[in-house]
Amino acid sequence: MFPQNPYVAGNPVGDSTAFVGRADVLREVLRVLRHAKNNAIVLYGQRRIGKTSVLQELQAQLPKKGSYQPVFFDLQDKAKWPLERVLRDLARTISDALGQAAPDLGITPETTFHQVWLPNLLNTLPAETSLVLLFDEFDVLADPGSEQAGAAFFPYLRDLLAINSKALNFVFVIGRNVDDLSNIALSLFKGTPAKRVSLFSHEDTINLVRLSEASLHWSDEVIETVWQLTCGHPFLTQHLCDKVWENLYDDEPDDPPIATIKDVETAIGETLDASRNTLEWLWDGLPPAERVVAAALAEAGAGIITDTQLEHLLYESGVRVVIRELQNAPQLLQSWDLIEQADGGYRFRVELLRRWIAEYKPLRRVQDELDRVEPVADNLYKAGLGLYRGGQLEAALPVLRQTISLNPNHVGASQLLADILLAQGQTGNAREILERLYKYQPAAARPRLIQALLALAQSNDNEDEQLKFYEQVLGLDADQPEAKSGRLGIWQRRGDEAHKAGDLETALTAYRTAHFDDKVAEVEQEIREREFQAQLKRLNEAEQAKRYEEALEQARQLAEEYSDKRDWADDLERLLRKNKLDDLYQHALGALKNDERETAQTLLVQVVVLEPTYEEATRYLHFAVTGTDVTKMMQQSVEELRECRQHEKDLEKAVSQYQQQVASLKNELGAKKKVLQKAEADLVQCSQRDKKSRQHERDLEKNVRQYQQQVASLTNELGAKKKALHQCAEKLTECSKKEKDLKQLLDNPQKQAEAKTVLKQSPKCRQYQAAVKTTWEANKRLDATDIQQLRKIARRLGLTHKQAADVESLYQQSKVVHQSQQQVASLTNELDAK
């Protein structure tokens, strides 16, 4: 039978024969779990060091060491999950591990998990049994980009740790040092014991290599070679031995082969190639500065390199690293078991890892990646720093931005640019720079980033945005007073507003978030009272609707949940009796329906004995005994009486209608009498108006005759005036002729005698002028009467059309005469002037 390769390359080996060593870790975990005041421990170590295998082994071994119920929960892919989803998945995993039904956390999983489901689950565990939650890859939630976990899961876990320290324990596995976690994660692990999962010891490495003793023989010398290459690194040791075993069994030997040093050295290249993806992942976990130092040390070879030699090597390679980073990088690499101090310098602990870095991550490639060799960036930063110290902030901004564009990892430039932007009030821009810096230099960025976030919170009017900024600050520093105060103030205000509006669930959530225990207790009591009243209402409604079985169940639930409200014994007794009565009564009715009268008698007798007036029990009992339904007969009599009363009402209604018709006819007759009386009065008035009209007609005829006489007189007077006007016109013509003659005589001195004769005659001309003026005055009143007035007079006089036309003609002639008079008067005035 072909043997099986005992080595497992890449996968966890917990709870299998491939798991070796870690006795110190398992022992420490048990010590913490057995301690009365500790219920959590942190296991930390570099990637691929075997932490998951330890958790799997704990899952298998803890039940054998005591009353433990371990549950493994991997957080690797849950960094972006919201809290409620993580809790639902965790609850399902716990239920599956304990063989329980799938949990239902309802619409508020955070509250249900913490306050209801988990406490109930712990209560169901056997006495002295402890639930141990094994959280793998826990540090993925501490990543700055994992806002869901940082803002919600860590604070939530702090509360879980305090639920029951005896019945609930935790083992957290993280892939970094505890001190490298964010503040919010550090606050969770404050005071929690921690145990480092490191490289295997020499003895454990030997045991791991000898897993294949039955199928592959290893000499001490060859095992020492493996130790020198892997230094007990579990992943690389498994991979190297796996390649050696596979290579030796390619030829399918009949007997177990013997591994040699050459076999080991041959497998090195294959091991590095096969491990590349895993080692890339380990490499990505290193900060930029540590990558540079690791690459420099790897290129230096397997020997020891001092700090001075490291600096010289970096300088010769053109890499410029901030001194603080250079000083801190070796310490971090030591903490991850990558290098160790020796003889005043450093060297790689794991030779295989050094060879892989030297081959796949040479310093020149790391240098290109980090852009540390660009001298322009460093010179620009120095120039920007000089401008800043000289107070030229605006001039320094573009220089520093160009520095960061050339070297995004330049800490000094990022810090200085953020300082200037904060001073100028450009808080948002400063925040973006500091958040980028925080990803690889949290300590350098944290104070300024907190300052920027607080400024943004203060300048924002939106509470949701303010809360977001405060939460981010508390993620950086869990004890930052301003952020804590601002956050608590918002939640308290929201709780008060929701409480005032009657939204108790929202108020409760807000108060719990703000840790206002008094308010939480008050609102919880109000919610309990509201739920009590609602259930009591449902109980009363069910009882009124005669759903006694439902009401009884509701009363039992109320008695169980609200025993402090009142003594429920009377209610339960009443509902039990009503439920029994209803059951007997309904069965009796069913028996009557099926013509089982004896059965019905028995049942109804029991009903009447318990409650004589219950429903219609006596009626149906009489019917069951006699076969006669008295109630039905009474109903018929009542129906006949009802019909008689209805007939009586119909007659009364008819009489009422007749009375209304008579009253209507009376009213109509009265109205017609009033109309007749009004007509008689109008007739009398018409007779009187007719008399007045005849008198007025006689007066009009008299006036017409007077008007006719006046017209005749005016006509004669007008004829006489026309004749006089004609004469005046002739005299005026004669005067005008004489005026011309006078003018000629006056112009000729020889004819002065004739001029005197003419002057003697001028008084007569004045007489004519006076006569004309008198005639014009006399006709002036006639000229003032217009055609319309003449027509009105003609209509009043009853003149014929011909007579009215004659009157209008005379008026027109008078106007002509008036115009002639004006001309005569004008000529007369001119003559007098001359």
Residue pairs with C-beta under 8 A, 6 or more apart in sequence:
2 252
3 214
3 215
3 249
3 256
4 215
5 212
5 215
5 242
5 245
5 246
5 249
6 17
6 18
6 211
6 212
6 215
6 245
7 18
7 211
7 212
7 238
7 239
7 241
7 242
7 245
8 16
8 18
8 238
8 242
9 235
9 238
9 239
9 242
9 274
10 235
10 238
10 239
10 278
12 50
12 52
12 53
12 56
13 19
13 50
13 53
13 56
13 238
14 52
14 53
14 54
14 55
14 56
14 57
14 58
14 59
14 60
15 56
15 57
15 59
15 60
15 61
17 211
18 211
18 238
19 53
19 56
19 57
20 200
20 204
20 207
20 208
20 211
21 200
21 201
21 203
21 204
21 207
21 208
22 50
22 53
22 54
22 57
22 197
22 204
24 195
25 43
25 54
25 195
25 197
26 54
26 57
26 58
26 61
28 41
28 193
28 195
29 41
29 43
29 58
29 171
29 195
30 62
30 65
30 66
32 38
32 39
32 40
32 41
32 193
33 39
33 41
33 62
33 66
33 68
33 130
33 132
33 169
34 66
36 165
36 166
37 165
38 165
38 192
38 193
39 161
39 165
39 166
39 168
39 169
39 170
40 161
40 169
40 170
40 171
40 172
40 189
40 192
40 193
41 170
41 171
41 172
41 192
41 193
41 194
41 195
42 172
42 173
42 174
42 178
42 189
42 192
42 193
42 194
42 195
43 51
43 54
43 55
43 171
43 172
43 173
43 174
43 194
43 195
43 196
43 197
44 51
44 173
44 174
44 175
44 176
44 177
44 178
44 194
44 195
44 196
44 197
45 51
45 175
45 196
45 197
45 198
45 337
46 175
46 282
46 285
46 336
46 337
46 338
47 175
47 278
47 281
47 282
47 285
48 233
48 234
48 235
48 278
48 281
48 282
49 197
49 198
49 199
49 233
49 234
49 235
49 337
50 197
50 234
50 235
51 136
51 173
51 175
51 197
52 136
52 137
52 173
53 234
54 173
54 197
55 72
55 134
55 136
55 171
55 173
56 72
58 70
58 132
58 134
58 171
59 70
59 71
59 72
59 134
62 68
62 70
62 132
63 69
63 70
66 130
67 126
67 128
67 129
67 130
68 129
68 130
68 132
68 169
69 97
69 98
69 125
69 129
69 130
69 131
69 132
70 97
70 132
70 133
70 134
71 93
71 94
71 97
71 98
71 131
71 132
71 133
71 134
72 93
72 97
72 134
72 136
73 90
73 93
73 133
73 134
73 135
73 136
74 136
74 137
75 86
75 135
75 136
75 137
75 138
75 140
75 141
76 136
76 137
76 140
78 85
78 86
78 89
78 140
78 141
78 149
79 140
79 141
79 143
79 145
79 146
79 148
79 149
80 146
80 148
81 89
81 148
81 149
82 148
82 152
83 110
83 148
83 149
83 152
83 153
83 156
84 105
84 109
84 110
86 149
86 153
87 105
87 109
87 110
87 113
87 156
88 103
88 105
88 109
90 113
90 133
91 103
91 105
91 109
91 113
91 117
91 118
92 102
92 103
94 121
94 131
94 133
95 101
95 102
95 103
98 121
100 121
103 117
105 112
105 113
105 117
106 112
108 505
108 509
110 156
111 509
111 512
114 156
114 159
114 160
114 163
118 160
118 163
118 168
119 163
119 164
121 131
122 131
122 163
122 164
122 167
122 168
125 131
125 167
129 167
130 166
130 167
130 168
130 169
131 167
131 168
131 169
132 169
132 170
132 171
133 168
133 169
133 170
133 171
134 171
134 173
135 170
135 171
135 172
135 173
136 173
137 173
137 174
137 175
138 172
138 173
138 174
139 174
139 175
139 176
139 181
139 185
140 146
141 149
141 150
141 153
141 154
141 185
142 149
142 150
142 154
142 174
142 181
142 182
142 184
142 185
144 150
144 182
144 435
144 438
144 439
144 442
144 475
147 472
147 475
150 182
150 184
150 185
150 475
151 471
151 472
151 475
154 184
154 185
154 187
154 188
155 184
157 170
157 188
158 187
158 188
160 168
161 170
161 188
172 189
172 192
173 197
174 181
175 285
176 285
177 335
178 186
178 189
178 194
179 186
181 189
182 442
182 475
182 476
183 474
183 475
183 476
183 477
183 478
183 479
184 474
184 475
184 476
184 478
186 478
187 478
187 479
198 337
199 231
199 232
199 233
199 234
199 337
199 349
199 350
200 208
200 232
200 233
200 234
200 237
201 232
202 227
202 232
204 232
205 223
205 226
205 227
205 230
205 232
205 237
206 223
206 227
208 234
208 237
208 238
208 241
209 218
209 223
209 226
209 237
209 241
210 218
210 223
211 241
212 218
212 241
212 245
214 256
215 245
215 249
215 256
216 244
216 245
216 248
216 256
216 257
216 258
216 259
217 256
217 257
217 258
217 259
218 226
218 258
218 259
219 258
219 259
221 261
222 259
222 260
222 261
222 263
222 264
225 261
225 264
225 265
226 237
226 240
226 241
226 264
228 351
229 236
229 240
229 264
229 268
229 350
229 351
229 352
230 236
230 237
230 240
230 350
230 351
230 352
231 349
231 350
231 351
233 337
233 350
233 352
233 353
235 275
235 278
236 271
236 275
236 350
236 352
236 353
239 271
239 274
239 275
240 264
240 267
240 268
240 271
240 352
243 267
243 270
243 271
243 274
244 259
244 263
244 264
244 267
247 263
247 266
247 267
247 270
248 257
248 259
248 263
249 257
268 352
268 355
271 352
272 279
272 352
272 355
272 356
272 359
275 356
276 356
276 360
279 353
279 356
279 360
280 360
283 291
283 357
283 361
286 294
286 332
286 333
286 336
287 329
287 332
287 440
287 441
288 369
288 370
288 409
288 440
289 321
289 322
289 325
289 326
289 328
289 329
290 329
290 332
290 333
291 361
291 366
291 369
291 370
292 314
292 319
292 321
292 329
292 363
292 366
292 367
292 370
292 372
293 310
293 326
293 329
293 330
293 333
294 333
294 338
294 339
294 357
294 361
295 357
295 361
295 362
295 363
295 365
295 366
296 305
296 310
296 313
296 314
296 317
296 319
296 363
297 305
297 310
297 333
297 339
297 346
297 347
297 348
297 354
298 348
298 354
298 355
298 357
298 358
298 361
299 313
299 358
299 362
299 363
300 309
300 310
300 313
302 347
302 348
302 351
302 354
303 347
304 342
304 343
304 344
304 345
304 346
304 347
305 313
305 345
305 346
305 347
306 344
306 345
306 346
307 330
307 345
309 345
310 326
310 330
310 346
311 326
314 321
314 326
317 363
317 364
317 367
317 373
318 367
318 372
318 373
319 363
319 367
319 370
319 372
319 373
320 372
320 373
320 375
320 378
321 329
321 372
322 411
322 412
325 411
325 441
330 339
330 346
333 339
333 346
334 340
334 341
334 346
337 349
337 350
338 348
338 349
338 350
338 353
339 346
339 347
339 348
339 349
340 346
340 347
340 349
348 354
367 373
370 409
371 377
371 406
371 407
371 408
371 409
372 407
372 409
374 406
374 407
376 406
377 403
377 406
377 407
377 410
377 413
378 407
378 410
380 399
380 400
380 402
380 403
380 406
380 413
381 399
381 400
381 403
381 410
381 412
381 413
381 416
383 399
384 396
384 399
384 400
384 403
384 413
384 416
384 417
385 396
385 412
385 416
387 393
387 395
387 396
387 399
388 396
388 416
388 419
388 420
393 420
393 423
393 424
396 416
396 420
397 417
397 420
397 421
400 413
400 416
400 417
400 420
401 417
403 410
403 413
404 410
404 413
404 414
404 417
404 433
407 413
408 436
409 440
411 437
411 441
411 444
414 433
414 434
414 436
414 437
414 445
415 437
415 444
415 445
415 448
417 430
417 433
418 430
418 433
418 434
418 437
418 448
418 452
419 448
421 427
421 429
421 430
421 433
422 430
422 448
422 451
422 452
422 455
427 452
427 455
427 456
427 459
428 456
430 448
430 452
431 449
431 452
431 453
431 456
434 445
434 448
434 449
434 452
435 445
435 449
437 444
437 445
437 449
438 445
438 446
438 449
438 476
446 476
446 477
449 476
450 473
450 476
450 477
450 480
450 483
453 469
453 470
453 472
453 473
453 476
453 483
454 469
454 473
454 482
454 483
456 465
456 469
457 465
457 466
457 469
457 470
457 473
457 483
457 486
460 466
460 469
463 490
463 493
463 494
466 486
466 490
467 487
467 490
467 491
469 483
470 483
470 484
470 486
470 487
470 490
471 487
473 480
473 482
473 483
474 480
474 483
474 484
474 487
477 483
487 514
488 514
488 515
491 510
491 511
491 513
491 514
492 510
492 511
492 514
492 516
492 519
494 506
494 507
494 510
495 506
495 507
495 508
495 510
495 511
495 514
495 516
495 519
495 523
496 507
498 504
498 506
498 507
498 510
499 507
499 519
499 523
504 523
504 526
504 527
504 530
505 527
507 519
507 523
508 520
508 523
508 524
508 527
511 519
511 520
511 523
512 520
532 558
532 561
532 562
532 565
535 554
535 557
535 558
535 561
535 562
536 558
538 554
539 551
539 554
539 555
539 558
542 548
542 550
542 551
542 554
543 551
543 575
543 578
546 582
548 575
548 578
548 579
548 582
549 579
551 575
551 578
551 579
552 572
552 575
552 576
552 579
555 568
555 571
555 572
555 575
556 572
558 565
558 568
559 568
559 571
559 572
577 610
577 611
580 610
581 607
581 610
581 611
581 614
584 603
584 604
584 606
584 607
584 610
585 603
585 604
585 607
585 614
585 615
585 617
587 603
588 599
588 600
588 603
588 604
588 607
588 617
588 620
588 624
589 600
589 620
591 597
591 599
591 600
591 603
592 600
592 620
592 623
592 624
597 624
597 625
597 627
598 624
600 620
600 621
600 624
601 621
601 624
601 625
604 617
604 620
604 621
604 624
605 621
607 614
607 617
608 614
608 617
608 618
608 621
611 617
612 618
616 631
619 629
619 630
619 631
622 628
622 629
622 630
623 629
623 630
700 796
703 796
703 797
704 796
704 797
704 798
707 793
707 796
707 797
708 797
708 799
711 797
711 807
714 782
714 810
715 810
718 782
718 810
718 813
718 814
721 775
721 778
721 779
721 817
722 813
722 817
724 771
724 775
725 772
725 775
725 817
725 820
725 821
728 768
728 771
728 772
728 775
728 824
729 820
729 824
731 765
731 768
732 768
732 772
732 824
732 827
732 828
735 765
735 768
735 827
735 831
736 827
736 831
738 758
738 761
738 765
739 831
739 834
741 754
741 758
742 755
742 758
742 759
743 834
744 751
745 751
745 752
745 754
745 755
745 758
746 755
762 831
765 828
765 831
766 828
766 832
768 828
769 824
769 825
769 828
769 831
769 832
772 821
772 824
772 825
772 828
773 825
773 828
775 821
776 818
776 821
776 822
776 825
779 814
779 817
779 818
779 821
780 818
782 811
782 814
783 814
783 815
783 818
785 811
787 808
787 811
790 804
790 807
790 808
790 811
791 804
791 808
793 807
794 803
794 804
794 807
799 807
